[in-house]
């Protein structure tokens, strides 16, 4: 658009002379990224002879581009002839900065809220998952403790199961059924290799439905692992055996879950083993450990 006149305030703001501003010279003060938008808005308004308002960046006399709001309205002669537009510009840079700062603060608050909600949801899902994982073995322990006549263990396990069930209900998880008496073999289909015969280990496992094999030596145990592919291995502390087992390729049993039987319940877990059982082995602890490792 061609400019026919500008006031002193505009000239002082931009540093232009009147001669530089007249015609289309004033357009060079508009930020290059805003010029197309300014032209589109003003041309549309010009064609309709309508007022317009537009925010864009204008170069100040010191070279800094600052946001302004430009408001213009059409002018007509007494007999209705369109004469052009008259308007004014207001510097809104500080308002823009405040607005931008507020937007950034709101965006940070939104992201923080989303992160907090996601974290809370993740913790909730984790808690539900842990409770579900705890419930089944707890009910199994209670059922098999009753089956084996371990009344104290059964009572405590059932109480723990009730607590877990209540927590699941409060957390919005599916309502679990109560612990029931054993309805079938606890370890049905689970293959357990016992290194060195121990009837205190073998009998509870067989009573629980596990498929048990016994190896009398390290060499026999390794051969059985490769040929039979057990789910769990139980052995007394044997560094040579566990090193040889872990040296096997994964497909031949190197990742097999193993528990060590030890007379010292306070000893640290031996490297290479996944669990530890104190001797003499409590049947319920044995079945719970094997069920956990097999899972």
Residue, then its C-alpha position, 0 to 999 in steps of 0.5 A: x500500500x502506498x503511504x501519503x502521510x505519516x506523523x512526527x511520532x512515527x518518524x521519530x520512532x523509526x528514524x525515517x524521514x518523511x521522504x523515505x516513508x512516503x509511497x511504499x518506502x515505509x514497508x521496509x520497516x516491517x519485519x520480513x517474516x511479517x510482511x506477507x501477513x500484513x499485506x494479506x490482511x490489509x489487501x483483504x480489508x482494502x477490497x472490502x473497505x473494512x477496518x483492520x487490526x494487525x500485530x507485527x514487528x516494526x524496526x525501531x530507529x536503533x535497529x531493534x524490531x519491536x511488536x506493534x499493533x496497527x489499527x486502521x479504518x477506511x475514510x470516505x468523502x461526504x458523498x461516499x467516495x473511498x479516500x483510503x485508510x487512516x490508522x495508528x500504531x502502538x508499541x506492545x513489545x513489553x506486553x508481548x514479552x509478558x504474554x510470552x513469559x506467561x505462555x512459557x510458564x503455563x506450558x511448563x506448568x502443563x508439562x509438569x502436570x502431565x509428567x506428574x500424572x504419568x508418574x502417578x499413573x505409572x506408580x499406580x500400575x506398578x503397585x497393582x502389578x506387584x500386588x497381583x504378582x504377590x497374591x498368587x504365590x501367597x495363596x499357593x503358600x497358604x493352600x500348601x501349608x494347610x496341605x502339609x499341616x503347617x498351621x502357623x504358616x498357613x494362618x499368616x499366609x492367608x492373612x497376608x493374602x487378605x491384606x493384598x486382596x484388600x489393597x487390590x480392591x482399594x487400588x481399583x484392581x480386579x477383585x481377587x478370589x480368596x485363597x482356597x485349598x489346593x485344587x491340583x498340583x502346585x508345581x505341575x509340569x515344572x521340571x526340577x533338577x536336584x544335584x545330590x540326593x536330599x529326601x527333604x527336598x525331593x519329597x515335598x517337590x514330588x508331593x507338589x506335582x513337580x517332575x524331579x530328577x536327581x544328579x549325583x555329580x557335577x558332570x551328570x548334572x550338566x549332562x541332564x541340563x543339556x538333555x532334559x532342559x529343567x526349569x529349576x536347579x537345586x544344589x548345595x554350594x558348589x562353585x565348580x558346578x555353578x561356574x560350569x552351568x553359567x558358562x553354557x550357552x543360553x540355549x543349553x541352560x546357561x540362563x537356567x534359574x538355580x537355588x543354592x541350599x545352605x546350612x548358614x541362613x545368614x550367608x550372602x547369596x553365592x554368585x551365580x545362584x538366583x535364590x537361597x534356601x536354608x537347610x533343613x529346608x522348610x517345605x513351604x519355603x521350598x515350594x514357594x521358591x521353586x514356583x517363583x523361579x519357575x515362573 
